[in-house]
Every structure is written in C-alpha cells, then in structure tokens.
C-alpha cells in the first residue's frame, strides 16, 4: 500500500526500569488507522550497560507491532535523540517521542497524527499532564507547578518538547536539523531544537487532545527540587538565546526579563505568602530561581543537569 506511512515511536530510557515497564504496558494500546499508517516502537537504552533490555524483552509478547531495543552507551540527551532521528529517518515518515516516565492516553498517537494531517505541520506537540504521588505537599498540588502550557487545539507554537511530540521527518531532513551537542548534559536540547525549527520557517502546532501523563516521583515534590528545576529552565532559556541569536539586543532583552522577574518575585514573596501560604511562597521562590538561572546563563554559567552517573540504580 504505497500511501501508507510508517511511524516510529521512540523512547529514550536511563535507569528507570520500573517506569519503563509501566510505559511498555500502555504503548500497545495505541490505535491508529492502518490504511494510513503502520507503527513500530524503538526503545533506546542510554545506560553504560544494557539495564533496560530485560524489561523490553519481558514486554514483547504484549506488542503486535515491531518492538526494537537498541543499547546506545555514549552518554547524553542530544546523543540519544540524534540516534532516534537517524534510525527513524531511514524508513519512517514520522517520529514520535515521549519520556520513559510518562504514560500516554490511548488516543495519544492517533491525535498527534490527526492534527499533523489536518495542518501539515512540521512538528506537533501535545500536553504533558502531571500525576503527583500520594502524600505530595498541599502547596505543590495547589500551585500546579508541574503543569505545562495548555492552548487551543492546533494553535501555533514557537517552542516544544520531546516529552510529547511528533516530527515530520522529511521536513527535519530538509532543514538539516539535529539536537545540538552543546546541550548534551545540560538539558534544553529539545527547546533549542524546536526554536531552531521555528527560526528556519518550520511550523509547530499544538494537539490539545494528545495527552501523556507525567508520573512525578516523591523526590521531586520538595521546594528545593522545584527551585533547582526552575533555575535550570531559566539557564536553558538564556543559553538558547545566546546560541540562536547572539546579539546585543537579544542579551539585553533577556537581561531585562530576568531582572523584572526576579524583582517581581521577591517583592511579592511576603504578600503571596500571607494570602496563599506555602503555595504563594513557592511561586515567588520559583520565579526568583528561574530569573537567577537566566542571569547565570547570560554570564556563561551552564548547569550540568544530567551528568553521567557512575553507579547503576534502578527507578
């Protein structure tokens, strides 16, 4: 059937055997139109040793579509995502990506493909909905800190994330896009990728109904982790700016934004805390941390968020 296009669903994993097993239990539930698309799954293990292989092998009987496991020991986020691009570009029309600690809704992939078909977008990005663990602090639940942007269906974007996306591989190849090795251990490689795509005339749209659930572990429910996360986000923003548009105007704009955010966050700390309690305090601390991350990035500081860990641990 010459009009049938193949879709590769790629998952990069690193020492999260338990979460990966949960994801592999849900992936076979994806239903797509077989007259338009065929499907294969690619699991890329980025550990030094193939720690995810047994998990993938145990799940094979659940899959009617091809399930491929590949061990890529060279460390880094850009390394593994570029491997997925190269692998898929050989025979596939589309590459869908999500993280190993996520669970997609049954209609996730069909919705990404539908929105791409209607809009002919070069990339489609869907929402990531957080699932907090039992016993998570009340201030964290009220603040909804892990919830990403939510827009109208098919809204145009200038940014994106590999936590939930679909790429039209002919467009990616035409624009010669890859994930920048500069961000290999920093994080933000996906943000820079989508910003590059947009700057080269590519189109990114939002698929509001292509939902994946992000399973938040208990260790990520502290204010310290939240502040570090926001600092990293701010750091990545500045580094993306400096790499994509290294002009005085771009630096000045980011500087003004970071100073404004820090000032507002600190000035609002007491009022927010009095009105909203712990949630208000966390909002101000998070804003200040992001602003400091921006300033640090402008000064050339790079937060290494994903260094290669020496000792294996399971998730």
C-alpha positions in Angstrom: 0.0 0.0 0.0 2.1 2.9 -1.3 0.1 5.6 0.6 0.7 4.0 4.0 3.3 5.9 6.0 5.3 4.3 8.8 5.5 5.9 12.3 8.3 5.3 14.7 7.6 5.8 18.4 10.9 6.3 20.2 11.5 6.2 23.9 14.9 7.1 25.4 15.5 5.5 28.8 18.1 5.7 31.5 17.9 3.6 34.7 14.1 3.7 35.1 13.2 0.1 34.8 10.0 0.3 36.8 8.7 3.4 35.0 9.7 1.9 31.6 7.7 -1.3 32.4 4.6 0.8 33.1 5.0 2.7 29.8 5.5 -0.5 27.8 2.3 -1.9 29.3 0.4 1.1 27.8 2.1 1.6 24.5 0.4 -1.4 22.8 -3.0 0.2 23.5 -2.3 2.9 20.9 -4.7 2.6 17.9 -4.1 4.2 14.6 -5.7 4.0 11.1 -4.0 1.0 9.4 -5.0 2.4 6.0 -2.8 5.5 6.6 0.0 4.4 8.9 1.9 1.5 10.2 3.7 1.5 13.5 6.9 0.4 15.2 8.4 1.1 18.6 12.0 1.9 19.4 13.5 1.7 22.9 16.9 3.4 23.3 18.8 2.4 26.4 21.4 5.1 27.3 22.9 3.4 30.3 26.5 2.2 30.3 25.3 -1.4 30.5 22.0 -2.6 28.9 20.0 -2.4 32.0 16.6 -1.9 30.2 16.9 -5.0 27.9 15.3 -7.4 30.3 12.3 -5.0 30.7 11.8 -4.7 27.0 12.2 -8.4 26.4 9.5 -9.2 29.1 7.1 -6.8 27.3 7.5 -8.2 23.8 4.5 -10.5 23.9 2.2 -7.6 24.5 3.1 -6.0 21.2 1.6 -6.8 17.8 3.8 -4.1 16.1 7.6 -4.3 15.9 9.4 -3.5 19.1 13.1 -2.8 18.8 15.6 -2.4 21.6 18.9 -0.7 21.0 21.7 0.0 23.5 23.4 3.4 23.0 26.0 3.7 25.8 27.5 7.0 24.7 26.1 9.4 27.3 23.8 12.4 26.8 20.4 13.7 25.8 21.5 15.0 22.4 23.3 11.8 21.6 20.3 9.6 22.2 17.8 11.9 20.5 20.0 12.2 17.4 20.3 8.4 17.3 16.5 8.3 17.2 16.4 10.8 14.4 19.0 8.8 12.3 17.3 5.5 13.0 13.8 6.7 12.0 14.9 8.8 9.0 16.0 5.6 7.2 12.5 4.3 6.6 9.9 6.2 8.6 7.7 9.2 7.7 7.2 10.3 11.2 9.0 10.2 14.6 7.0 10.4 17.8 8.9 10.8 21.1 8.0 10.7 24.7 9.9 10.1 28.0 10.3 6.8 29.9 8.5 8.1 33.0 5.3 9.0 31.1 2.1 7.2 30.3 0.2 8.1 27.1 -3.6 8.2 26.8 -4.9 5.5 24.4 -5.7 8.1 21.7 -2.4 10.0 22.1 -0.7 8.9 18.9 -3.8 9.0 16.7 -4.5 12.6 17.8 -0.9 13.7 17.0 -1.2 12.2 13.6 -4.7 13.7 13.0 -3.5 17.2 13.9 -0.5 16.8 11.6 -2.6 15.6 8.8 -5.0 18.5 9.1 -2.4 21.2 9.5 0.6 19.6 7.6 2.8 20.9 10.4 6.5 20.0 10.5 6.1 19.2 14.2 3.2 18.6 16.6 3.4 19.0 20.4 0.9 17.7 22.9 0.3 18.4 26.6 2.1 16.7 29.5 -0.3 16.3 32.5 1.5 15.7 35.8 0.4 13.0 38.2 1.6 13.8 41.7 2.2 11.0 44.2 0.1 10.3 47.2 1.3 12.5 50.1 2.6 15.3 47.9 2.6 18.6 49.8 -0.7 20.6 49.6 1.2 23.7 48.4 2.5 21.7 45.5 -0.9 20.5 44.5 -2.5 23.9 44.8 0.3 25.6 42.8 0.1 23.3 39.8 3.8 23.8 39.3 4.3 20.9 37.0 1.6 21.7 34.6 2.8 22.8 31.2 1.2 25.3 28.8 -2.4 24.5 27.6 -3.6 26.1 24.4 -6.4 25.7 22.0 -6.2 22.8 19.6 -4.0 23.4 16.6 -2.6 26.7 18.0 0.7 27.8 16.5 3.8 27.4 18.7 7.4 28.7 18.6 8.7 26.1 21.1 8.2 22.5 22.0 9.4 19.4 24.0 10.4 15.9 23.2 8.3 14.7 26.1 5.3 14.6 23.8 5.9 15.3 20.1 5.6 14.2 16.5 8.1 15.2 13.9 7.6 15.1 10.1 11.0 13.6 9.1 11.1 14.9 5.6 10.9 18.4 7.0 13.6 17.7 9.6 15.9 16.3 6.9 15.2 19.2 4.6 16.1 21.7 7.3 19.1 19.6 8.4 18.1 19.7 12.0 19.7 17.8 14.7 19.9 18.1 18.5 22.8 20.4 19.4 25.6 18.5 21.3 26.1 21.7 23.3 23.1 20.8 25.4 24.0 17.1 25.8 24.3 17.1 29.6 22.6 20.4 30.3 19.0 19.8 29.2 17.1 22.2 27.0 18.3 20.4 23.8 14.7 19.9 22.8 13.7 23.5 23.4 16.7 24.6 21.3 15.7 22.1 18.6 12.2 23.4 18.3 13.3 27.0 18.4 15.7 26.3 15.5 12.9 24.6 13.6 10.8 27.7 14.0 13.6 30.1 13.1 14.1 28.2 9.8 10.5 28.6 8.8 9.2 25.3 10.2 5.7 25.1 11.6 4.8 23.7 15.1 1.2 23.2 16.3 -0.4 22.1 19.5 -2.5 19.0 19.8 -4.6 19.6 22.8 -6.1 16.1 23.0 -2.8 14.2 22.5 -2.3 13.8 26.3 0.5 12.0 28.1 0.7 11.6 31.9 3.9 12.5 33.6 4.4 10.4 36.8 6.1 12.6 39.3 8.2 10.7 41.9 8.2 11.7 45.6 11.8 13.0 45.4 10.6 15.7 43.0 8.0 17.2 45.4 10.3 19.4 47.6 10.7 23.1 47.3 14.4 22.6 46.8 13.9 20.4 43.8 11.3 22.8 42.4 13.7 25.8 42.7 16.5 23.8 41.1 14.2 22.8 38.3 13.2 26.5 37.7 16.9 27.6 37.8 17.7 25.0 35.1 14.8 26.2 33.0 16.0 29.8 33.2 19.5 28.8 32.5 18.4 26.9 29.4 16.4 29.9 28.2 19.4 32.2 28.2 21.7 29.6 26.7 19.2 29.0 23.9 19.0 32.8 23.3 22.8 33.1 23.2 23.2 30.2 20.8 20.4 31.0 18.5 20.6 34.9 18.4 23.9 36.0 20.0 23.1 39.7 19.5 23.4 42.6 22.0 19.6 43.2 21.6 18.8 39.6 22.5 21.1 39.6 25.5 19.6 42.9 26.7 16.0 41.6 26.3 16.8 38.5 28.3 18.6 40.6 31.0 15.6 42.9 31.4 13.2 40.0 31.6 15.3 38.2 34.2 15.7 41.4 36.3 12.0 42.1 36.1 11.1 38.5 37.0 13.4 38.5 40.0 12.2 41.9 41.3 8.5 40.9 41.0 9.1 37.5 42.6 11.0 39.0 45.6 8.6 41.9 46.1 5.6 39.5 46.0 7.1 37.0 48.4 5.6 38.3 51.6 2.1 39.3 50.1 1.8 35.9 48.3 2.8 34.0 51.4 0.3 35.9 53.5 -2.5 35.3 51.0 -1.7 31.8 49.6 0.6 30.3 52.3 3.1 27.8 51.1 1.8 27.9 47.6 2.4 31.6 47.3 5.9 31.3 48.8 6.8 28.6 46.4 5.5 30.7 43.4 7.8 33.5 44.4 10.8 31.3 45.1 10.3 29.5 41.8 10.1 32.8 39.9 13.3 34.1 41.5 15.1 30.8 40.9 14.2 31.0 37.2 15.4 34.6 37.0 18.7 33.7 38.6 19.1 30.9 36.1 18.6 33.3 33.3 21.2 35.7 34.7 23.6 32.9 35.2 23.2 31.8 31.6 23.8 35.3 30.4 27.1 35.2 32.3 28.1 32.0 30.7 27.3 29.6 33.5 26.0 26.2 32.4 24.2 24.0 34.9 25.0 20.3 34.2 21.6 18.8 34.9 22.2 15.3 33.5 25.8 14.2 34.2 26.8 10.6 33.5 26.2 8.7 36.8 28.9 6.2 37.8 26.9 3.7 39.7 23.8 2.0 38.4 20.5 2.4 40.1 17.0 1.3 39.2 13.9 3.5 39.0 
